[in-house]
Amino acid sequence: MGQVSDQFECFTFGTRLTRITTSLKPKERGQALERVSQTVADFDGGTRIGDALNAFLEVPRYRGYARGALVLVISDGLERGAPDAMIAAVSQIRR
């Protein structure tokens, strides 16, 4: 069995990047989800994955989180941004 870490970072993105790590800290799920729903303001404006990933990469501390990490991008496929921005950001994270 592999190592398990209690350290994680979690972000959401719709039309912008939102860090929700702190909102997820409460042990009680209902409380954590309530805090996340109060934190995320762009849940109904479409998705701009490339722009959000580039915003992530522009912050040195966030970019450092991706080093050696498992990065999951989960999408409904309704991207509103430029595909080239997403391709470039994913390529940079991969490196």
Secondary structure as GFF3:
##gff-version 3
##sequence-region A 1 95
A	DSSP	beta_strand	11	13	.	.	.	ID=ss1
A	DSSP	beta_strand	17	19	.	.	.	ID=ss2
A	DSSP	three_ten_helix	22	24	.	.	.	ID=ss3
A	DSSP	alpha_helix	29	39	.	.	.	ID=ss4
A	DSSP	alpha_helix	49	58	.	.	.	ID=ss5
A	DSSP	alpha_helix	60	66	.	.	.	ID=ss6
A	DSSP	alpha_helix	83	94	.	.	.	ID=ss7
###
